[in-house]
Amino acid sequence: MKPIDDSTFVARSRTGRDSGSDRESPVKRDLTRRRPRATTTTLQVQPLLLLVESFKRLNPTSLARNPVMAVVAIGTLICALYTALAFAESNGQGGFALSVTLILLATVLFANAAEAVAEARGKAHAGSLRATRGELKARRLTHSGEETVAADRLRRGDRVRVSAGELIPADGEIVQGAGSINESAVTGESAPVLREAGTDNSGVSAGTKLLSDELIVEVSVDPGESLLDRMIALVEGASRQKTPSELALSVLLSTLTLVFLIVVVTLVPMARFVGIETSTVMLVALLVCLIPTTIGGLLPAIGIAGMERAMRANLIAKSGKAVEIAGSIDTLLLDKTGTITLGDRRATEFAPCHGIDMKRLREVAGICSLEDPTPEGRSIVVLAREQGASLADEQGASLTPAEDAEVVPFSATSRVSGLDFADGRRWRKGAPNAIARQVEEAGGRLPDDYEALVERISRHGATPLAVAEGNVLLGVIALSDVIKPGIAERFMQLREMGVKTVMITGDNPITASAIAAEAGVDDYIAEATPERKLALIREEQAAGRLVAMMGDGTNDAPALAQADLGLAMNSGTQAAREAANMVDLDSDPGKLLEAVEIGKQLLITRGALTTFSLANDVAKYFVILPAIFAASVPALGGLDVLGLHSPASAVLSAVIFNALVIPALIPFALRGVRVRATGASAMLRRNLLIYGLGGLLLPFPAIKLIDLVVGLLI
């Protein structure tokens, strides 16, 4: 992170992970990460395999997971029995009973196919991942040297040696060495990234390829728990569990099914009272038409498709609940660097205090930054040399402070770093208020123009970094940051959807205010510490709001675990990845915004199709019942607005429409409803207008058209 941002500077200062040679630029990454994955989006499902899979799911165990379709399956069996009896008795009802039976069977198969298609979209990817996992070998270190073993024999705590050109055999932490790694096997991105021992950027994943140097990796997972295993389980849907909201909706659909079952049963004595004989087959068909079969058949596919969309965005959710929660988030906590800004700040100005020589400021700042691997530290050295600082000894060799001074690393507590020389000199650079406090404690006096320099740099949106030599405050360095293109528009869309955005930064309040105003966030927290993040999450949750945040360091783990949605960077530490409920394979801090959009799309799609399905049921109720009773009860003739051919054709037409609407909506369920930047009330009105009114009107012309065809055949 940036030198005065408490929450992430430790990671960045020790890794330099944003160096241009080791990592693609954020702008390029933002463009490339959105390209579709060929393995998932261009997948063509073979019809024969889909049919086989649909029949496999007719087993009672699979059907029991979907009560609505289980009722349809039971109704199919009942109709099959009555079909056999009708043909045995030759009572003339065999053809009608057989037609209803086949249509009901098709309804169940279509529902099974919807779920199978959703899972099949990821199975091609899973196949390649399984092949990658099966080929992995490891050079495990032992007391006597090393041995070559299959990767699935590795256990947590084992250490392996990986050389350039080899695949990393298991998830783990680098304990020795540094190297460039190609993670395209799991992320789809070919740009190499830098991983280094002893930093927050030391995590590695099985199946990725080491391009340079040699590493010693300590395995952090047992077989079956690696990132590859989680990805395979996710895309195959093997471990998908129903989310709380999906369970609640299932209970609602089951309740509606029970209500309509009671309604259909009560129709029997009513029909006999008016002199109408109703067959069991007709009653079963009527029940299937009235219960919410459309959403019942598509509900599993919607959930799987939501997780698959997250997978295509390189977001690994540990459960479907994580994707769903992302769509219900009320507050987003966003780090400034890498999320709101490009995260590649550069030193643009040395501003000495009154009476301080510019040359001295440049020399002290440059030498303090020689061993700072962050982009900010390197940029200070570059700017100092461009402006004439030699940063070299009498022989012309670059100074190496570690040889004659002790390096003081940055810490979240002190918020400063620097050098302690053997002769007692102390050079420091860091947050302005922290440097000022240390100067005063050393007996120094703050220059009169110091606060004005800090305020001037901050008001221009740059970050001030103070430099001191002992008890003398030399001046301020301006570190300029760049807001990501289009980020303000995305925040505006989130605001319109009712999501509050809070920028968290270690910058001083003036700089934070300038960046927040330019980015368009709703609120900001300046000079934040990890403890402040955790406290803020708890405050928001206590107010009844769902909170999301991202992080990559060990110090982020408590906040990630506390947040309702914790998004960890794959490049971060194992502690962060274990604490979070979602992992971003691209390690792109801005992906948190995309996770929210994917979650909202899942919820909106589920709501839209539920509205459409229930509206369909209401329409079918007013289409079928008048057609059945109009002949015997003339008063109901006025309600038979469609003038259907006969009661039998009315039931058949409704059952056929009920079956066909499920496959017709499968592409819609998989693609998802387009997310619009509107509030909840506006979105509800839109859904009711489009999917409610549309679901209410569509059955009338569709059933009439089918009835015309059926009337010609019977």
N, C-alpha and C positions, 0 to 999 in steps of 0.2 A: 504494500500500500504506500501511499505518499508519506513523506517524512513526518508530517504532523497529524496523520490520520491514525489514531490509536488502534483501530480494529483490524487493519490489514497491512500496515507498514512492515510488520515483522516478516510476513511472508514475502513481500516484494523485495525488501532490503537484502534478504539473504539468497534470493534466487535469481533475480533479474529476469523473470520469466517473460517479460514483454519485449525483450530485445528483438530488434528487427530480423536478425539472422536466425532466430530460433522459433519465431512464432509469426504467423501471418498477421497482417494489420487488422484491427477490429472492423474497419469498414469492409475489407475484403471478406473477413470471416462472416460478417453480417449478411453479405450477399450470397456467399457460397453455402452457408448452412441451410438456406431455404430451398435449395434445389431438391427436387424429388428424388427419393431413393428408388432405383430401378427395381430392386428386389421386392418392393412392397407395392408400389403404385402401378406397375405395368404387369402385375401378375395376372395371368389368365387361368381361371379355375376350369379344370377339365370336367365336362358335364357328367361323365360316367362316374368319376371319383366322387363328385358332389352327390350324386344319387346314392351311391353306396354309403357315404357318410351319413346321409339323411336317414337311411333305413337303420343304420347302426344305432342312431339316437332314439329309436323306437323302444329301446329297452326300458323297463319300468324305472330303473334308477335315474336315467337321464330325464324321463318325463316328469318324475316327482319333483324335480327342481323348478318346474314351471307349472303351477297348479292349473292355470287357464288351459294350457294345451293338454294337460293330463285329462281334464274334463272332456275335451274334444276327442282325445284318443279313446276314452271309455265310451263316449257316444258312438264312435266309429265301430267299436266291437259290438255294441248293442244292435246297431243297424245291420252289421254283418250277420248276426244271428237271425234277425227278423227277415233278412234277405233270403237266407237259406230256408227258413220256414215258409216264406211266401212262394218260393219256387217249388217247394215240396208239396204245398197245398194247392198250387196252381190257381190262386185266387186273383190273379191279374195285377197284383201289387209288386211283383218281383222286379220289374223293370225300374219302377220308381225307387224302390228300396235300394237296388244295386247302384243306381245313379247317385243317390245321396251318400251311400257308403263310400264310393270311389272319390267323390268330391271332398268328403270329410277327411279321408286318408290323404288326399292331396294337400288339404289345409295343414295337417300336421307335418307332412314332409316339407312343405314350403317354409314353415316356421323353423324346422330343423336345418333346412338349407341356409336360411338367413344367418344362423349362428355359425354354421360350417364355413360359409363364405368369409365371414368376418375373421375367423381363426385362420383360414387358408391364406389370407393376405400376408400373414407373417411367417407361415411355415417354410416358404422358400428361403427367407432370411435365416430362419432357425436351422435349416439344413446346412447352409454354408458355415454357420457358427459351430454346429456339431462337428463338421469336418475339420474345422480349425482346431477345436478342442481335442479331437482324437489324434491329431498329428503332433501335439505338443510333447516335447521331451525336456528333461531337466538335468542339469549337472549339480546334484545335491552335494553340499559340502559335508564331510565327515571328519572324524578325528584323525583318520589316516590319509586324508586327501579329498577326493571327490569321486562320485559314482554317477553313472547315467541311469536315470529311471524314467518311467512314464509319468507325465504330469499329474495323473489322477492318484498317484501314490504319495504325493506331497501332503504334509500336514501342517497345521498352524505352528509357527515357530521354526520350521525348517529354513535353512539358508541355501540359496542357489547362486551359482555364478553364471552370468550372462555376458557374452562377448558380442562385439559388433557383428551384425548380420544374422543374429539368432533371435528367435521368438521368446518373449518372456513367458514362462510356463504357468505362472499363477499370479493371482492378485497379491500385492504385498507392498512393502515399504523399502525404498533403497536405504541401505545402511552403510554403504561405502561406494564412492564414485559418483560420477555425473555423466550424463550422455543425452544424445538427441534420439527421440523415439518417434517412430511412425505409428500413429494410432488409427490408421484408416480401417483396420479390420473391425473395429467396434464403432468408430465415429463416422466413417465415410469420408473424412477429410485427410488429404495426403500431406498437408503441411506438417513438418516435424515439430515437436515441442521439446523443451528442455526439462529434464528431471534431475534432481540433485539431492544427495543425502543430507540429512540434518536440516531440512527446510520444510516449509508447509507445501512444497511442490514436489514431494518425494513419492507420492503414490503412483503405482503402476498397475496395469491390468493385463490379465492373461490374454495371449493372442496378439499383442502388439509387438512391434519389431524394433530392436535396438539398432540404430544406424551408426553409432560411433562409440568409441571407448569401451570400458568394461565396468559392469556393476555387480555388486553383491546385494541380493534382494532377500529380505526376510518374509516368508510367506505369512499372510495374515488371515487366511481362511482355510477351512477344511474342504474336502471334495464335496461338490454340490452346492457350495455357498458363494462361488465366485461370480464376478460380474457377467461372464459368459453364461453361466448356469441361470442366473436371474433373467438375462435377456431371452434365453431359449424358453424358459417357463412362461415369460410374459407373452411372447409372440405366439406361442402355441395355445395360450389360454388354459394351460394345464393347472395353474395355481390361482386362477382368477376367482375371487370371492365376491359375493354380492355386497355392494356398499350399503350403508344405512338407509340412504334415500331410495335406493333400488329395492331394498327389503320392504320399506314402508309402502312403496308403490305396489309391490307384489301383494302385500296384505290388502291394499285397497282394491286391486283387481280381483283378488280372491273373494273379497266381500261382495263386490258387484256380481260376480259369477254366482255366488250363493243366492243373492237377491233375485236374479233372473231365473235361477233354478226354481225358486219358490213360485215366481210368477207363472212360469210355464206349467208347473204342476197344478196350480189353481185354475189354469185354463181348462183342464179336463172336465171337472164338474160343471164349469160355466158352459162349455161346449155341449155337453149332454143336456143341460137345462134348456138350451135353445134348439136342441135336436140336431146337433152337428156331431158326426162321428169323426174323431181325430185319431189317426194311427200313431203308434209309438215312434215310428220313423219320422213322421212329420213333426212331432213334438221335439225330438232330438235335433232335427235340422233347425227348427225355430230357436231352440236354446243356443245352438252354436252361433246363429246369426246375431243374437242379442247380447251375448257375453262379449267382453272386450278382447276378441281373438287377435285383432290387428296389432295392438300394442303388446299383448301377451306373447305373440310370436316374434316380435321385433325387439323386445326389451333386452334379451341377452346380447343380440348383435350390436345394439347401440352402445352398451357398456364396453364390449370388446373392441369396437371400432374406435371409441374414444381413447382407449389405451394404445391402440395401434397408431393413431395419429400422434400421440405423444412419442411413441417409439420412432416414427418417421422424423420427428423433430429432435431425435437423439436424447430424449428424456426418458430415463428408466424409472418408472414408478414401482415402488415396492408393493403396492396394492392398488386396486381400482379406486379405493377411497381417496388416495392422494390426488388423482386426477379430478375426482369429483369435488374435493375440497377446494382445489385451485379455482374452480368456477364459482365458489361461494365466498371468496375472499373479500373482506371489507377494507383491510389495510395492507398496503405493500410497504415493507421496509427495504429501501434500496441504498446500497453503498454508492457513493458518488463516482469513485474511480472505477472504470470499466463498465459501469452500468449506465450512468447518465452521461459521463464524459468518456472520451476515447481511452483515458487511462494512461496516456503517454505524455506526461507533462515535461516541459523543457524549461531550463533556466533562460530567461530572456533579458534580465537586467541585474546589475550590481548597484545597490544604492547605499553608499557609505554615509554614516552619520557625520554630523558637523565636526570638522577638525580631524577626521580620519582620512588617511591617504587611500585612494582608490586601489592603488597597487597592493597595499597591505591586505585589504579586504579580499581581493582576488586571490592572492597567494594562500591565505589561511583557508578560505572557502575551498579552493581547488585541492590543496593538500589533504584537508579533512575528507574530501570526496574521492580520493584516489582508490580507496578500498571499498567504496560504496557501490555495489553491483546494480543498483536500481537505475532505471532510465533517468530519473531525476539527478542521481549522483553523477552519472556519466555525463549528463548534459551540463552540469556545473563545471566539470573538468574541461569539457569542450569549449564552453563560453569563456572560461578563464584563459585558456591558451589562445583563443581567437583574439582576445583583447590584450595579449602580450605577456601573460604570466608564464614564466618558464617552467615552474613545477619540476625543476631539475637541480641536481647538485653541481659542484664546480666542474666535474668531468662531463657534464651533459647528460648523465643517466637520469631517468625518471626517478623521482623520490619514492621510496617505499616506506611509509611511516611505520609499518609494523616492525622494521628493523631497529629503530631507535625510540619507539613509542608504543604504548599499549593502546589498542583500539578499544574505544568504549562503544559497545553496540547500542542500537536504539532499543528502548523498552517502552511499553505502553504506560508505565508509571511515570517515568521521567520525561518522555517525549523529546529526548535529545540524543545525539550521538556525537562522537568526536575522538580526540586523542589526548592521552596523558603521557607527556615526555618525561624522560629520566631526570631532567634538571628541574622538574616541578611545574613546567608550563602546562596549562590546560586549555585546549582549543575545543570549542563546542559549536554545533549548529543544530537547529531544531525549531520547535514551536516558539513564536515570539514571546508569549507570556512565560513559558518555561525558562527560556534563556534569560529573560529579564529578572526572573526570580533568582536564578543562580548568580547573576552578576551582583545583585543587591546583597545576597547572602555572603558573597566574597568580599564585600566592602566597597563595591563600585557604585557608580552613580549612572542613572539612565540619562543619555543625551536628551536635550530639550526637543529635538526634532524626531526622536525615535518613534513615538506614537503616531506622528503625522506621516512618516514614511510607511509604517505598517498599514495605516488607514488608506493612504493613497493607492498602494498596491492592491489592497483588498477590494477597494471600490471599483477597480478595473477588472475584477473577476479573477485575478491571479492570486496565488497562495504565497504569502510572505514567509520566508525562512530566515531566521535571525542567525548571526554569526558573532561569536565572542571569543576574545583572547584573554583568558584569566578573568579579571574583574573589569575589563574594558569591552564595551559593546561596540563592535566595528561597523555593523550595518545590516542590511537586509538584502536577501536575494529574492527576485520575483520568479515564481514558477507558474507558467501559463498553462492552462488546461483548455480542452476543446470540447464543447458540447456535441454529442452524437447527432448527426443529421436526422431530422424527423422525430427525435425523441419527444419534443414538446407536443407534437400532434398525437403521439401515442398516449401521453399522459392525459391529454384532453379527452380522448376516447374513453380511457379508463374512468375519468371523472364523470363523464356522461353515463357510464354504466354503474355509477355508484361506488367506485373503488377509490379510496383515499390513498394518495402516494406520499410517503415520508422519506426524504433524503437524509441519510446518516453519513456524517463526515467528521473527521478529526480537525478540519479547518476551523479557524476562528470564526466567530459569528458574522463578521462583516463579509468575509469571503464567501461563507456558506450562503448568506442572504443573496449575494450577487448571482451566484451559480443557480440557486433555487429559483430566483425570479426569471432568469434566462431560460431555464429548463421547463418551468411551468409546473413544478411540484406543488402539492397542497401545503406541505409543512416541511420543516427541516430540523435536524438536531445537530448542533455544532459541537466540536470538541468532545465527540462521543467516545466512550470507552466500552469494552465488552460488557462490563457490568451495567452500563447505562442501556445498552441494547436489550439485555435480558429484562431489566426493569420496565422498559417501554413496552415490550411484548406483553408482559403481565398486566400492565395498566390497560392496554387495549383489550385484552381478553376479559379483564374484570368488568369492562364496560359492555361486554356481550358481543364483541367484534371478533371475527376470524382474521388471523394475522399470518402473513407469509413473509419469509426472508430468505436470503441466500448467504452462503459463506463457504470458505475453503480451508480455514485454519483450525487447529485444535482449540484455539480460544473462542471459535465460533460455535463449537459443539453444544454447549449448554443452551444457547439461544436457538439453534437449529432444532434441538429436541423439544424446546418449549413451544416453538411456533406451531401453529396448526398445519402449515405447509412449510417444510424446511427443504430448500433446494441446495444440494452440495455440489461443488465442482469436482469432476472426476480427477482433475489434476491435484486436488487438495489432499489432506491427510486422511488416513483411515478413520480416525476418530470423527471427523466431519461427515464422512460418507455413511458411517454407521448411525450417527445421530439423526441424519436427515431421512425423510421419507420419499425423496426423489433425488436422482443424480443426473446431472447434465454431462453427457459424454464429451460435448464440445468445450466444456469449461468456459462458457460464455456467460458472464454475469447478466447480460441483458436478456437471457433466456427466461428469466422469471416472468417477464411480461408475456412471453409467448405461452408459458405454462398456464397463466390465468386465462388467456384467450381460448386455449384448447379445452380447459375445464368448463368455461362458460358455454362453449359450443356443445359439449356433451350434455349439459343440463338443459340448454335451449332445445336441442334436438329431441331429447326425451320428453320434454314438456309439450313440444309441438305435435309429436306423433301421438301422445296420450290424448291431447285435445281432439285431434283428428279422429282417433279411434272411437272415443266416447260419442262424438257428434255423429259418426257413422252409425253407431248402435241405435241412437235415438231415431235417425232417419229410417233405418231398416224396420224399427218397431212400427212406425206409422205407414210403412209400405206393405208389410206382410199381414199384420192383423186385420186391417180392413178387407184385404183380398180374401182372407180365409172366412171371415164372418159375414161379408156383404150379401152372399147368396141367401143365407138363412135369416139375417137381420137387415132388412131393407134400410133401416135408419142409418146404418153404417155405410151405405152405398155412396153417400156424399164424400166420405173420407177416402174412398178408393179413387184417388185422383189420377192414378196411372192407368186404370182400366186394364189390369193384367189379365192374361188369357184365362187362367183358372187358378184355384188355390194351389194345386200341385206345381204348376209352372211358376207361380209366385214364390213358393218355397225354394224350388230348384234355382231360380234366377238369383234369389238372395244368397243362397249358399255358394253358387258359382262366383258371384261378385265378392263375397266374403273371402273366398279362397284366393282369388286373383289379386286382390288388393295387397296381400302380403308380399309376393315377389315383385309387384310393381313398386313397392316402397323400399325394397332392399337397397338399391343404389342410393336412395335418399338417406336412409339410416346410416350407411357406411360413409357417405360424403359429409353428412352433418349439415345442419342449418347454418346459414351464413350469420356470423356474429355482427351485429350493428351497434354502433356507439349510441345507445339510447338508455334511458332509465328503466327501472323494473316495471313501472306502471305503463309506460309507452310500449315496452316489449310485450306486456300482457295483452294490451289492446290489439296490438298487431297480430299476435298469435291467435287471439279469439276471432279476429276478422278474417284472417287468411285460412288458418287450419280449422277453426271452429265452424265458421260459416261454410268454408269449402267442404269440410267433412259432412256437414248437414245437407248440402245441396247435391253433391256428387252422386250419392246412391240413387237418386230418383231417375235421372236420364240413363245412368249405367244399367240399372236393373231393368228399366223399360226396354232398352236395346237388347239385353240378354233374353228378356221374355219374348221378344219378337222372334228370336232365333229358336228358343226352346219350343214356342208354340207351333213352329213349323215341323218340329221333330216328334211331337207327342200327339 
